Protein backbone atom coordinates (compact mmCIF):
# COMPACT_ATOMS: atom_id res chain seq x y z
CA UNK A 1 0.00 0.00 0.00
CA UNK A 2 1.43 3.38 -1.05
CA UNK A 3 2.32 5.80 1.71
CA UNK A 4 0.20 8.97 1.80
CA UNK A 5 1.88 12.02 0.35
CA UNK A 6 3.45 14.30 2.94
CA UNK A 7 1.38 17.34 3.93
CA UNK A 8 4.51 19.36 4.63
CA UNK A 9 4.42 22.58 2.61
CA UNK A 10 6.93 22.06 -0.17
CA UNK A 11 7.82 25.57 -1.31
CA UNK A 12 8.55 29.04 -0.08
CA UNK A 13 8.56 32.10 -2.31
CA UNK A 14 10.97 34.62 -0.86
CA UNK A 15 10.41 38.15 -2.07
CA UNK A 16 9.08 41.60 -1.22
CA UNK A 17 5.61 41.76 0.31
CA UNK A 18 3.16 44.64 -0.06
CA UNK A 19 4.82 46.28 2.94
CA UNK A 20 8.20 46.19 1.22
CA UNK A 21 9.70 43.65 3.62
CA UNK A 22 11.28 40.48 2.20
CA UNK A 23 9.48 37.39 3.46
CA UNK A 24 7.92 34.09 2.42
CA UNK A 25 4.83 35.00 0.42
CA UNK A 26 3.39 31.51 0.90
CA UNK A 27 3.90 31.35 4.67
CA UNK A 28 0.25 31.62 5.70
CA UNK A 29 -1.01 28.98 3.27
CA UNK A 30 -1.25 25.20 3.49
CA UNK A 31 0.37 22.89 0.93
CA UNK A 32 -2.54 22.91 -1.55
CA UNK A 33 -3.22 26.63 -1.32
CA UNK A 34 0.48 27.55 -1.56
CA UNK A 35 0.91 25.46 -4.71
CA UNK A 36 -2.14 27.04 -6.35
CA UNK A 37 -0.96 30.55 -5.49
CA UNK A 38 2.54 29.79 -6.74
CA UNK A 39 1.32 28.38 -10.04
CA UNK A 40 -1.06 31.30 -10.51
CA UNK A 41 1.77 33.80 -9.99
CA UNK A 42 4.08 31.99 -12.40
CA UNK A 43 1.32 31.71 -15.01
CA UNK A 44 0.76 35.46 -14.69
CA UNK A 45 4.47 36.24 -15.04
CA UNK A 46 4.76 33.96 -18.07
CA UNK A 47 2.14 36.12 -19.77
CA UNK A 48 4.35 39.21 -19.59
CA UNK A 49 5.31 40.63 -22.97
CA UNK A 50 9.05 39.93 -22.82
CA UNK A 51 10.05 36.48 -21.50
CA UNK A 52 13.76 35.93 -20.80
CA UNK A 53 15.16 32.68 -19.39
CA UNK A 54 18.70 32.24 -18.08
CA UNK A 55 19.93 28.69 -17.41
CA UNK A 56 23.13 27.36 -15.85
CA UNK A 57 24.77 24.05 -15.01
CA UNK A 58 21.96 22.98 -12.69
CA UNK A 59 19.65 22.37 -15.63
CA UNK A 60 21.92 19.59 -16.95
CA UNK A 61 22.48 17.61 -13.75
CA UNK A 62 19.63 15.13 -14.27
CA UNK A 63 20.99 14.40 -17.77
CA UNK A 64 24.49 13.58 -16.54
CA UNK A 65 25.91 17.08 -16.29
CA UNK A 66 28.01 18.20 -13.33
CA UNK A 67 28.09 21.21 -11.07
CA UNK A 68 31.37 23.14 -11.06
CA UNK A 69 32.80 21.38 -7.97
CA UNK A 70 32.10 17.91 -9.35
CA UNK A 71 33.32 18.94 -12.79
CA UNK A 72 36.63 20.10 -11.31
CA UNK A 73 37.20 16.90 -9.39
CA UNK A 74 36.39 14.68 -12.38
CA UNK A 75 38.47 16.67 -14.86
CA UNK A 76 41.57 16.93 -12.64
CA UNK A 77 41.48 13.24 -11.72
CA UNK A 78 41.16 12.36 -15.41
CA UNK A 79 44.08 14.58 -16.41
CA UNK A 80 46.20 13.17 -13.55
CA UNK A 81 45.60 9.66 -14.91
CA UNK A 82 46.99 10.47 -18.37
CA UNK A 83 50.11 8.50 -19.23
CA UNK A 84 51.92 11.48 -20.79
CA UNK A 85 51.28 13.79 -17.82
CA UNK A 86 54.31 16.13 -17.56
CA UNK A 87 55.91 16.52 -14.13
CA UNK A 88 55.22 20.26 -14.12
CA UNK A 89 51.53 19.73 -14.84
CA UNK A 90 51.28 17.05 -12.14
CA UNK A 91 52.77 19.42 -9.57
CA UNK A 92 50.23 22.13 -10.40
CA UNK A 93 47.29 19.72 -10.03
CA UNK A 94 48.59 18.33 -6.75
CA UNK A 95 49.00 21.83 -5.32
CA UNK A 96 45.48 22.71 -6.43
CA UNK A 97 43.90 19.64 -4.87
CA UNK A 98 45.59 20.32 -1.54
CA UNK A 99 43.99 23.78 -1.46
CA UNK A 100 40.47 22.84 -2.55
CA UNK A 101 38.97 24.10 0.73
CA UNK A 102 40.26 27.63 0.24
CA UNK A 103 38.16 30.39 -1.29
CA UNK A 104 39.56 30.30 -4.82
CA UNK A 105 37.20 28.45 -7.16
CA UNK A 106 37.85 26.31 -10.23
CA UNK A 107 37.18 29.23 -12.55
CA UNK A 108 39.68 31.47 -10.76
CA UNK A 109 42.29 28.75 -10.74
CA UNK A 110 41.89 28.06 -14.46
CA UNK A 111 42.07 31.79 -15.09
CA UNK A 112 45.47 31.98 -13.40
CA UNK A 113 46.72 29.08 -15.52
CA UNK A 114 45.53 30.66 -18.76
CA UNK A 115 46.93 34.07 -17.87
CA UNK A 116 50.29 32.67 -16.74
CA UNK A 117 50.59 30.85 -20.05
CA UNK A 118 49.57 33.96 -21.97
CA UNK A 119 52.20 36.10 -20.24
CA UNK A 120 54.96 33.74 -21.31
CA UNK A 121 53.85 32.97 -24.87
CA UNK A 122 52.08 36.03 -26.32
CA UNK A 123 54.15 37.47 -29.22
CA UNK A 124 54.19 40.99 -27.74
CA UNK A 125 54.54 39.95 -24.09
CA UNK A 126 57.17 41.67 -21.94
CA UNK A 127 57.37 38.64 -19.65
CA UNK A 128 59.01 35.25 -19.88
CA UNK A 129 56.44 33.81 -17.49
CA UNK A 130 55.04 34.18 -13.97
CA UNK A 131 56.60 33.47 -10.58
CA UNK A 132 54.80 30.58 -8.88
CA UNK A 133 54.18 30.19 -5.15
CA UNK A 134 54.94 26.97 -3.29
CA UNK A 135 55.44 24.91 -6.46
CA UNK A 136 58.34 24.49 -8.89
CA UNK A 137 57.83 26.75 -11.89
CA UNK A 138 56.35 24.71 -14.76
CA UNK A 139 57.58 25.19 -18.29
CA UNK A 140 55.36 26.94 -20.81
CA UNK A 141 55.18 23.61 -22.62
CA UNK A 142 53.78 21.96 -19.49
CA UNK A 143 51.23 24.76 -19.05
CA UNK A 144 50.15 24.48 -22.67
CA UNK A 145 49.71 20.72 -22.29
CA UNK A 146 47.70 21.10 -19.09
CA UNK A 147 45.33 23.77 -20.46
CA UNK A 148 44.74 21.73 -23.61
CA UNK A 149 43.95 18.51 -21.73
CA UNK A 150 41.68 20.25 -19.23
CA UNK A 151 39.79 21.83 -22.13
CA UNK A 152 39.34 18.49 -23.87
CA UNK A 153 38.20 16.79 -20.66
CA UNK A 154 35.61 19.53 -20.07
CA UNK A 155 34.45 19.10 -23.68
CA UNK A 156 33.95 15.36 -23.20
CA UNK A 157 32.11 15.88 -19.91
CA UNK A 158 29.69 18.22 -21.70
CA UNK A 159 29.01 15.94 -24.70
CA UNK A 160 25.71 14.89 -23.13
CA UNK A 161 23.08 13.12 -25.26
CA UNK A 162 19.38 13.59 -24.59
CA UNK A 163 17.46 10.36 -24.04
CA UNK A 164 16.36 8.75 -27.29
CA UNK A 165 12.74 9.39 -28.29
CA UNK A 166 11.98 5.67 -28.21
CA UNK A 167 13.01 5.46 -24.55
CA UNK A 168 10.30 7.82 -23.36
CA UNK A 169 7.58 7.20 -25.94
CA UNK A 170 5.61 5.10 -23.49
CA UNK A 171 5.92 7.58 -20.63
CA UNK A 172 3.58 10.29 -19.43
CA UNK A 173 4.40 13.99 -19.61
CA UNK A 174 5.50 13.83 -15.97
CA UNK A 175 8.22 11.27 -16.74
CA UNK A 176 9.93 12.60 -19.87
CA UNK A 177 13.27 14.44 -19.76
CA UNK A 178 12.79 17.86 -18.14
CA UNK A 179 14.19 19.76 -21.16
CA UNK A 180 11.29 18.49 -23.26
CA UNK A 181 8.68 19.40 -20.67
CA UNK A 182 10.19 22.82 -20.02
CA UNK A 183 10.50 23.83 -23.68
CA UNK A 184 7.04 22.56 -24.59
CA UNK A 185 5.53 24.72 -21.86
CA UNK A 186 7.78 27.67 -22.69
CA UNK A 187 6.56 27.95 -26.28
CA UNK A 188 2.89 27.39 -25.36
CA UNK A 189 2.42 31.09 -24.58
CA UNK A 190 -0.16 33.21 -26.36
CA UNK A 191 1.17 33.80 -29.88
CA UNK A 192 0.29 37.49 -29.55
CA UNK A 193 2.96 37.88 -26.86
CA UNK A 194 6.65 38.38 -27.58
CA UNK A 195 8.88 35.44 -28.41
CA UNK A 196 10.66 33.61 -25.60
CA UNK A 197 14.39 34.34 -25.35
CA UNK A 198 16.40 31.46 -23.87
CA UNK A 199 19.95 32.27 -22.72
CA UNK A 200 22.20 29.51 -21.42
CA UNK A 201 25.68 29.39 -19.89
CA UNK A 202 26.04 25.67 -20.64
CA UNK A 203 28.34 24.16 -23.26
CA UNK A 204 26.21 21.06 -23.77
CA UNK A 205 23.56 20.82 -26.49
CA UNK A 206 20.70 19.37 -24.45
CA UNK A 207 18.38 22.27 -25.24
CA UNK A 208 19.13 22.04 -28.97
CA UNK A 209 18.46 18.30 -28.95
CA UNK A 210 15.19 18.82 -27.09
CA UNK A 211 14.02 21.54 -29.48
CA UNK A 212 14.71 19.33 -32.47
CA UNK A 213 12.88 16.41 -30.85
CA UNK A 214 9.82 18.59 -30.21
CA UNK A 215 9.89 20.24 -33.63
CA UNK A 216 10.57 23.67 -32.12
CA UNK A 217 12.22 26.08 -34.56
CA UNK A 218 14.96 28.27 -33.12
CA UNK A 219 17.48 30.91 -34.15
CA UNK A 220 20.82 30.55 -32.36
CA UNK A 221 22.85 33.25 -34.12
CA UNK A 222 24.15 31.00 -36.92
CA UNK A 223 23.08 30.88 -40.55
CA UNK A 224 23.49 27.91 -42.83
CA UNK A 225 23.15 24.18 -42.27
CA UNK A 226 26.14 22.20 -43.47
CA UNK A 227 28.76 24.62 -42.12
CA UNK A 228 26.92 27.40 -40.27
CA UNK A 229 28.64 30.72 -39.55
CA UNK A 230 27.78 33.26 -36.87
CA UNK A 231 25.56 36.12 -38.01
CA UNK A 232 23.88 38.10 -35.19
CA UNK A 233 21.38 39.67 -37.62
CA UNK A 234 19.51 36.34 -37.54
CA UNK A 235 18.05 37.37 -34.16
CA UNK A 236 16.10 40.10 -35.90
CA UNK A 237 14.09 37.57 -37.92
CA UNK A 238 10.95 35.60 -37.13
CA UNK A 239 8.92 32.77 -38.72
CA UNK A 240 5.42 33.25 -40.16
CA UNK A 241 2.99 31.15 -42.16
CA UNK A 242 2.99 32.47 -45.76
CA UNK A 243 -0.59 31.56 -46.72
CA UNK A 244 -2.22 34.98 -46.50
CA UNK A 245 0.76 37.30 -47.02
CA UNK A 246 -0.70 38.56 -50.31
CA UNK A 247 -3.79 39.66 -48.42
CA UNK A 248 -1.76 41.54 -45.84
CA UNK A 249 -2.40 39.00 -43.10
CA UNK A 250 0.14 36.60 -41.66
CA UNK A 251 0.17 34.14 -38.79
CA UNK A 252 3.20 33.51 -36.63
CA UNK A 253 4.61 30.00 -36.28
CA UNK A 254 3.86 29.07 -32.68
CA UNK A 255 6.75 26.78 -31.73
CA UNK A 256 9.68 29.14 -32.02
CA UNK A 257 12.46 30.38 -29.66
CA UNK A 258 15.38 32.77 -29.83
CA UNK A 259 18.33 30.84 -28.34
CA UNK A 260 21.64 32.28 -27.08
CA UNK A 261 24.72 30.42 -25.79
CA UNK A 262 26.54 33.08 -23.80
CA UNK A 263 29.69 31.04 -23.16
CA UNK A 264 29.89 29.10 -26.38
CA UNK A 265 29.16 25.47 -27.11
CA UNK A 266 30.80 22.15 -27.79
CA UNK A 267 29.62 22.45 -31.40
CA UNK A 268 31.28 25.83 -32.01
CA UNK A 269 34.62 25.96 -33.80
CA UNK A 270 36.94 28.81 -34.75
CA UNK A 271 38.28 28.47 -38.29
CA UNK A 272 40.19 31.22 -40.06
CA UNK A 273 39.20 33.71 -37.33
CA UNK A 274 35.54 32.97 -37.98
CA UNK A 275 33.08 31.23 -35.68
CA UNK A 276 31.46 28.17 -37.24
CA UNK A 277 28.97 25.66 -35.87
CA UNK A 278 28.75 21.96 -36.60
CA UNK A 279 27.23 19.48 -34.16
CA UNK A 280 29.53 16.59 -33.18
CA UNK A 281 28.45 12.97 -33.09
CA UNK A 282 27.60 12.59 -29.41
CA UNK A 283 27.31 8.82 -29.68
CA UNK A 284 31.07 8.47 -29.83
CA UNK A 285 31.38 10.04 -26.36
CA UNK A 286 29.30 7.28 -24.77
CA UNK A 287 32.43 5.36 -23.88
CA UNK A 288 33.82 8.33 -21.99
CA UNK A 289 30.58 9.18 -20.19
CA UNK A 290 29.77 5.56 -19.30
CA UNK A 291 32.59 5.26 -16.77
CA UNK A 292 33.55 7.04 -13.56
CA UNK A 293 37.08 5.61 -13.60
CA UNK A 294 39.60 8.45 -14.26
CA UNK A 295 42.08 6.02 -15.84
CA UNK A 296 39.49 4.80 -18.37
CA UNK A 297 38.46 8.39 -19.13
CA UNK A 298 42.12 9.32 -19.62
CA UNK A 299 42.72 6.44 -22.03
CA UNK A 300 39.61 7.40 -24.00
CA UNK A 301 40.81 11.00 -24.31
CA UNK A 302 44.26 9.84 -25.39
CA UNK A 303 42.72 7.82 -28.22
CA UNK A 304 40.46 10.66 -29.39
CA UNK A 305 42.36 13.84 -28.47
CA UNK A 306 42.98 14.75 -32.11
CA UNK A 307 39.26 14.89 -32.90
CA UNK A 308 38.08 16.92 -29.91
CA UNK A 309 37.75 20.65 -30.45
CA UNK A 310 38.40 23.47 -28.00
CA UNK A 311 35.31 24.95 -26.32
CA UNK A 312 34.49 28.56 -27.19
CA UNK A 313 35.24 29.84 -23.68
CA UNK A 314 36.86 27.78 -20.95
CA UNK A 315 35.08 28.25 -17.61
CA UNK A 316 37.61 30.75 -16.27
CA UNK A 317 37.28 34.00 -14.36
CA UNK A 318 38.59 36.01 -17.32
CA UNK A 319 35.38 35.32 -19.28
CA UNK A 320 34.56 39.01 -19.18
CA UNK A 321 37.66 39.83 -21.22
CA UNK A 322 36.98 37.01 -23.65
CA UNK A 323 33.37 38.01 -24.16
CA UNK A 324 34.44 41.30 -25.71
CA UNK A 325 35.34 39.41 -28.87
CA UNK A 326 33.01 38.23 -31.61
CA UNK A 327 30.51 36.60 -31.20
CA UNK A 328 30.25 36.92 -27.45
CA UNK A 329 30.04 40.71 -27.39
CA UNK A 330 26.89 40.48 -29.53
CA UNK A 331 25.32 37.82 -27.32
CA UNK A 332 25.92 39.72 -24.09
CA UNK A 333 24.71 42.96 -25.67
CA UNK A 334 21.49 41.17 -26.67
CA UNK A 335 21.15 39.83 -23.12
CA UNK A 336 21.36 43.38 -21.78
CA UNK A 337 18.89 44.68 -24.37
CA UNK A 338 16.31 41.99 -23.59
CA UNK A 339 16.51 42.67 -19.85
CA UNK A 340 16.08 46.40 -20.39
CA UNK A 341 12.87 45.91 -22.39
CA UNK A 342 9.50 46.89 -20.85
CA UNK A 343 7.34 44.24 -19.20
CA UNK A 344 10.11 41.67 -18.77
CA UNK A 345 9.93 38.42 -16.83
CA UNK A 346 13.40 36.98 -16.12
CA UNK A 347 13.34 33.31 -15.08
CA UNK A 348 16.66 32.01 -13.68
CA UNK A 349 17.21 28.24 -13.49
CA UNK A 350 20.29 26.27 -12.46
CA UNK A 351 22.45 29.37 -12.03
CA UNK A 352 24.21 30.07 -8.73
CA UNK A 353 25.29 33.66 -9.50
CA UNK A 354 28.92 32.55 -9.77
CA UNK A 355 29.75 34.50 -12.95
CA UNK A 356 30.41 38.07 -11.94
CA UNK A 357 29.93 39.56 -15.40
CA UNK A 358 26.54 37.82 -15.82
CA UNK A 359 25.45 38.78 -12.32
CA UNK A 360 26.37 42.44 -12.92
CA UNK A 361 24.11 42.53 -15.98
CA UNK A 362 21.24 41.07 -13.94
CA UNK A 363 21.75 43.54 -11.11
CA UNK A 364 21.77 46.44 -13.55
CA UNK A 365 18.59 45.11 -15.15
CA UNK A 366 16.80 45.23 -11.79
CA UNK A 367 16.72 48.99 -12.28
CA UNK A 368 14.16 48.30 -15.03
CA UNK A 369 10.92 49.33 -13.26
CA UNK A 370 8.81 46.74 -15.09
CA UNK A 371 11.12 43.72 -14.69
CA UNK A 372 10.17 40.76 -12.52
CA UNK A 373 12.83 38.15 -11.70
CA UNK A 374 12.21 34.66 -10.35
CA UNK A 375 15.21 32.54 -9.30
CA UNK A 376 14.57 28.82 -8.81
CA UNK A 377 16.95 27.50 -6.13
CA UNK A 378 16.74 23.92 -4.75
CA UNK A 379 18.77 24.64 -1.60
CA UNK A 380 16.98 26.79 1.01
CA UNK A 381 20.33 27.41 2.73
CA UNK A 382 21.98 28.77 -0.41
CA UNK A 383 23.67 32.18 -0.44
CA UNK A 384 21.31 33.01 -3.30
CA UNK A 385 18.50 33.52 -0.77
CA UNK A 386 20.40 36.29 1.00
CA UNK A 387 21.36 37.79 -2.35
CA UNK A 388 17.69 38.12 -3.28
CA UNK A 389 17.00 39.75 0.06
CA UNK A 390 19.63 42.37 -0.72
CA UNK A 391 18.12 42.99 -4.14
CA UNK A 392 15.13 44.72 -2.55
CA UNK A 393 17.30 47.85 -2.52
CA UNK A 394 17.50 47.66 -6.31
CA UNK A 395 13.82 46.98 -6.84
CA UNK A 396 10.81 45.22 -5.37
CA UNK A 397 10.44 42.56 -8.02
CA UNK A 398 13.10 39.91 -7.24
CA UNK A 399 11.81 36.56 -5.95
CA UNK A 400 13.37 33.19 -5.22
CA UNK A 401 11.48 29.89 -5.26
CA UNK A 402 13.05 27.38 -2.90
CA UNK A 403 11.91 24.43 -0.75
CA UNK A 404 10.83 24.99 2.81
CA UNK A 405 13.47 23.82 5.25
CA UNK A 406 11.13 21.02 6.39
CA UNK A 407 10.63 19.76 2.84
CA UNK A 408 14.36 19.96 2.13
CA UNK A 409 15.21 17.95 5.24
CA UNK A 410 12.56 15.39 4.33
CA UNK A 411 13.94 14.88 0.81
CA UNK A 412 16.99 16.87 -0.24
CA UNK A 413 17.14 18.38 -3.74
CA UNK A 414 13.75 17.11 -4.83
CA UNK A 415 11.84 20.39 -4.91
CA UNK A 416 12.58 23.60 -6.84
CA UNK A 417 15.04 21.78 -9.08
CA UNK A 418 14.93 22.28 -12.84
CA UNK A 419 13.18 18.92 -13.19
CA UNK A 420 10.59 19.75 -10.55
CA UNK A 421 9.94 23.20 -12.00
CA UNK A 422 9.54 21.84 -15.53
CA UNK A 423 7.29 18.94 -14.60
CA UNK A 424 5.30 20.10 -11.57
CA UNK A 425 5.23 23.89 -11.36
CA UNK A 426 4.98 25.26 -14.89
CA UNK A 427 1.44 25.21 -16.33
CA UNK A 428 0.58 22.03 -18.27
CA UNK A 429 0.06 22.14 -22.05
CA UNK A 430 -2.08 19.80 -24.13
CA UNK A 431 0.22 19.56 -27.14
CA UNK A 432 2.93 17.85 -25.09
CA UNK A 433 0.49 15.01 -24.35
CA UNK A 434 -0.43 14.96 -28.05
CA UNK A 435 3.27 14.75 -28.96
CA UNK A 436 3.82 11.75 -26.66
CA UNK A 437 0.69 10.07 -27.99
CA UNK A 438 2.05 10.48 -31.53
CA UNK A 439 5.41 8.99 -30.52
CA UNK A 440 3.65 5.99 -28.95
CA UNK A 441 1.66 5.54 -32.16
CA UNK A 442 4.85 5.69 -34.26
CA UNK A 443 6.50 3.11 -32.01
CA UNK A 444 3.46 0.83 -32.32
CA UNK A 445 3.49 1.10 -36.12
CA UNK A 446 7.23 0.36 -36.21
CA UNK A 447 6.76 -2.71 -34.00
CA UNK A 448 3.87 -4.02 -36.11
CA UNK A 449 5.87 -3.38 -39.29
CA UNK A 450 8.79 -5.35 -37.86
CA UNK A 451 6.55 -8.27 -36.98
CA UNK A 452 5.06 -8.26 -40.48
CA UNK A 453 8.55 -8.28 -42.03
CA UNK A 454 9.52 -11.30 -39.92
CA UNK A 455 6.36 -13.16 -40.98
CA UNK A 456 7.05 -12.38 -44.66
CA UNK A 457 10.63 -13.58 -44.31
CA UNK A 458 9.42 -16.76 -42.67
CA UNK A 459 7.07 -17.39 -45.54
Secondary structure by P-SEA (a helix, b strand, c coil): ccccccccccccccccccccccccccccccaaaaaaaaaaaaaaaaaccbbbbbbccccccccccccaaaaaaaaaaaaaacccccaaaaaaaaaaaaaccccccaaaaaaaaaaaaaaaccccccccbbbbcccccccaaaaaaaaaaaaaaaaaaacccccccccccccccccccaaaaaaaaaacccccccbbbbbbccccaaaaaaaaaacbbbbcccccccbbbbbccccccccccccccccccccccccccccccccccccccccccbbbbbbccccccccccccccaaaaaaaaaacccccccccccccccccccccccaaaaaaaaaaaaaaccbbbbbbcccccccaaaaaaaaaacccccbbbbbbbcccccaaaaaaaacccccccbbbbbccaaaaaacccccccaaaaacccccccaaaaaaaaaaaaaaaaaaaaaaaaaaaaac
